[in-house]
Amino acid sequence: MAFYLLISMFVGMLVIYKCISWQTQIPERKRKLKQSERLLVVIAHPDDECMFFGPLIVTAVRKWCLEDVFVLCCSIGNHYGMGDIRKRELVEACEILGVHRDNIKCIDDPALPDDPEVDWSQLRLRSLITDTISEWNPSVIATFDESGVSEHRNHRDLSRCLTAMQKNAAYCMKGRRLLVLDTVNSVRKYLQYIDIPITLYGDWDLITIVSRDHTGRIQRAMRCHASQMVWFRWLYIVFSRYMVVNTFREISKQNA
């Protein structure tokens, strides 16, 4: 039994090594942002930055060496009355990922409650995002796609708002790229590194794949969200492909 376990571990590590090395064969424009880019990641709740966008943020800061990476969190995650705690956890987690605390904004707005049963005000979201873009002047904006990865209503509201802003050529979006994080099916979602070969044959506009060291950093950042670390989130950080790979589609004014 031990022999077969060792063989399985060896094969697994070989697959991981090959998958990461294959990334260099991807055209640079699909695996790298320019160092001069300013990246804004728009999320719905504290812990989204780790659970879903960790590979992008870590890669942007520590590999691409982007000049500025920003995180806009549109609620404090107060669904269970722990908003103040979760706000502090967000800052701690982002700093481990490499985002400076001055580049983090966490919004407490009654029109944007942490509630999967409530539709967020598109007017308020648009105003908030417009003001943030004006303040930070990002060249690239990343958020959820229309399915929101987990189908959470608040995630989908963010996607709907930003996609509409891009589609309608909102003035604040002029000259900016909008990237939406691909949602995959439930089986692939929990294949972690095994999903990379499948991902490489997919259709996307940007990919980030992180090493085991950087996966460890994302997992460490996620553990800062101690108030959220119930049993299924421990399983999530061990098995989720969003701990190791992000793929994005670019939304343009023509295809939004």
C-alpha positions in Angstrom: 0.0 0.0 0.0 2.8 2.4 0.9 4.5 1.7 -2.4 1.5 2.6 -4.4 1.0 5.7 -2.3 4.5 6.8 -3.1 4.1 6.1 -6.8 0.8 8.1 -6.8 2.5 11.1 -5.0 5.4 10.9 -7.5 3.1 10.9 -10.5 1.1 13.7 -9.0 4.2 15.9 -8.5 5.3 15.2 -12.0 1.9 16.3 -13.4 2.1 19.5 -11.3 5.6 20.3 -12.6 4.7 19.6 -16.2 1.5 21.7 -15.9 3.4 24.7 -14.5 6.1 24.4 -17.1 3.6 24.2 -19.9 2.5 27.7 -18.9 5.6 29.2 -20.6 4.3 27.8 -24.0 1.2 30.1 -23.7 1.4 33.4 -25.6 2.7 36.1 -23.2 -0.4 38.3 -23.7 -2.5 35.4 -22.3 -0.4 34.7 -19.2 1.0 38.1 -18.2 -0.1 41.7 -17.6 2.4 44.5 -18.3 4.4 45.7 -15.3 3.0 49.2 -15.9 -0.6 48.0 -15.4 -2.7 49.0 -12.4 -5.0 46.1 -11.3 -8.3 46.5 -9.5 -10.0 43.4 -8.1 -13.6 43.9 -7.3 -15.1 41.4 -4.9 -18.3 41.0 -2.9 -17.3 39.8 0.5 -14.2 39.5 2.7 -12.5 36.2 1.8 -13.4 36.3 -1.9 -9.9 37.7 -2.5 -8.4 34.4 -1.3 -11.1 31.9 -2.2 -11.4 32.9 -5.8 -8.8 35.5 -6.9 -5.7 34.4 -4.9 -3.7 33.2 -8.0 -4.3 36.5 -9.8 -3.4 38.7 -6.9 -0.3 36.8 -5.8 1.0 36.5 -9.4 0.3 40.2 -10.1 2.3 41.3 -7.0 5.1 38.8 -6.7 5.7 37.6 -10.3 4.5 40.3 -12.7 5.6 43.0 -10.2 2.7 45.3 -11.1 3.1 48.9 -10.0 -0.2 48.8 -8.1 -2.8 46.2 -7.1 -6.1 47.3 -5.5 -8.9 45.4 -3.8 -12.5 46.8 -3.6 -14.7 44.8 -1.4 -18.3 45.9 -1.8 -19.6 44.7 1.6 -18.1 44.0 5.1 -19.7 40.5 5.2 -22.1 41.3 8.0 -24.6 38.5 7.3 -24.0 37.0 10.8 -23.1 40.3 12.5 -19.4 39.9 12.2 -18.7 42.7 9.8 -16.1 44.5 11.9 -14.2 41.3 12.4 -14.3 40.3 8.8 -13.1 43.7 7.7 -10.0 43.3 9.8 -9.5 39.8 8.5 -9.7 41.1 4.9 -6.8 43.6 5.5 -4.7 40.9 7.2 -5.3 38.4 4.3 -4.6 41.0 1.6 -1.3 42.0 3.2 -0.2 38.3 3.1 -1.1 38.2 -0.6 1.0 41.3 -1.1 -1.6 44.1 -1.3 -0.8 47.2 0.8 -3.5 48.2 3.3 -3.8 51.6 1.7 -4.9 49.8 -1.5 -7.8 48.1 0.2 -11.3 49.4 0.4 -14.2 47.6 2.3 -17.6 49.2 2.0 -20.4 49.1 4.6 -23.6 50.2 2.7 -27.2 49.3 3.5 -27.9 49.0 -0.2 -25.2 46.3 -0.5 -25.9 43.8 2.3 -24.1 40.5 2.6 -27.2 38.4 1.8 -27.6 35.7 -0.9 -31.4 36.5 -1.0 -31.0 40.2 -1.8 -30.3 41.9 -5.1 -27.8 44.6 -4.8 -28.7 48.1 -6.0 -27.1 48.4 -9.5 -27.3 52.2 -9.2 -25.3 52.2 -5.9 -22.8 49.7 -7.2 -22.2 51.8 -10.3 -21.7 54.9 -8.2 -19.3 53.1 -5.9 -17.3 51.5 -8.7 -17.1 54.8 -10.7 -15.8 56.7 -7.6 -13.2 53.9 -7.0 -12.0 54.0 -10.6 -11.7 57.8 -10.4 -9.6 57.5 -7.2 -7.3 54.6 -8.1 -7.2 54.9 -11.9 -6.8 51.1 -12.7 -6.0 50.0 -16.2 -7.4 46.5 -15.7 -10.4 45.5 -13.6 -11.1 41.9 -12.6 -14.3 40.5 -11.1 -16.7 37.5 -11.2 -18.4 36.3 -14.4 -22.1 36.0 -14.8 -22.3 32.8 -12.7 -20.2 34.2 -9.8 -18.2 30.9 -9.4 -20.4 29.9 -6.5 -23.7 31.2 -7.9 -23.9 33.7 -5.0 -26.3 36.5 -6.0 -24.0 39.2 -4.8 -21.2 37.9 -7.0 -23.5 37.9 -10.0 -24.7 41.4 -9.2 -21.1 42.6 -9.4 -20.6 41.0 -12.8 -23.9 42.4 -14.1 -23.0 45.9 -13.1 -19.4 46.0 -14.5 -20.4 44.2 -17.7 -23.2 46.7 -18.3 -20.8 49.6 -17.6 -18.4 48.1 -20.2 -21.2 47.3 -22.7 -22.7 50.8 -22.4 -19.2 52.4 -22.8 -19.5 54.2 -19.4 -17.0 57.1 -19.4 -15.1 55.8 -16.4 -14.4 52.5 -18.3 -12.8 54.2 -21.3 -9.4 52.6 -22.1 -9.8 50.0 -19.3 -9.9 46.2 -19.7 -12.5 44.2 -17.9 -11.7 40.6 -17.0 -14.2 38.2 -15.6 -13.2 35.0 -13.6 -14.4 31.8 -15.3 -16.8 29.6 -13.4 -16.2 25.9 -13.9 -18.5 22.9 -13.0 -18.5 21.4 -9.5 -16.3 18.5 -10.4 -13.5 20.6 -11.9 -13.8 23.1 -9.1 -12.4 20.6 -6.6 -9.6 19.0 -8.8 -7.0 21.5 -7.9 -3.8 20.8 -9.9 -5.4 18.0 -11.8 -7.7 20.6 -13.4 -4.7 22.4 -15.0 -4.4 20.2 -18.1 -8.1 20.6 -18.7 -7.9 24.3 -18.2 -5.0 24.7 -20.7 -7.2 23.4 -23.5 -10.0 25.9 -22.6 -10.9 29.2 -24.2 -9.7 32.1 -22.1 -8.0 35.5 -22.4 -5.7 35.4 -19.3 -4.4 32.6 -17.1 -2.5 32.5 -13.9 -1.0 29.3 -12.4 0.8 29.5 -9.2 3.5 27.3 -7.7 3.0 25.3 -4.5 4.8 28.0 -2.5 2.3 30.6 -3.7 -0.6 28.2 -3.1 0.7 27.9 0.4 0.7 31.7 0.7 -3.0 31.9 -0.5 -4.0 29.2 1.9 -2.2 31.1 4.7 -4.0 34.3 3.7 -7.3 32.4 3.8 -6.6 31.3 7.3 -6.7 34.9 8.4 -10.4 34.7 7.9 -10.7 32.7 11.1 -14.3 33.7 11.6 -15.2 31.8 8.3 -13.0 28.7 8.7 -15.7 26.1 9.2 -15.0 22.6 8.1 -16.0 22.8 4.5 -13.7 25.8 3.9 -10.8 23.8 5.2 -11.7 21.2 2.5 -12.0 24.0 0.0 -8.5 25.4 0.5 -7.1 21.9 0.1 -9.0 20.8 -3.0 -10.2 23.9 -4.9 -8.6 24.7 -8.3 -9.1 28.4 -7.4 -6.2 28.0 -5.0 -3.9 27.3 -7.9 -5.3 28.6 -11.2 -7.4 31.5 -12.4 -8.7 31.9 -16.0 -10.4 35.1 -17.2 -12.4 36.2 -20.2 -12.1 39.7 -21.4 -15.4 41.6 -21.8 -15.2 44.1 -24.6 -17.7 46.7 -25.8 -18.5 44.3 -28.7 -19.1 41.1 -26.8 -20.5 42.3 -23.5 
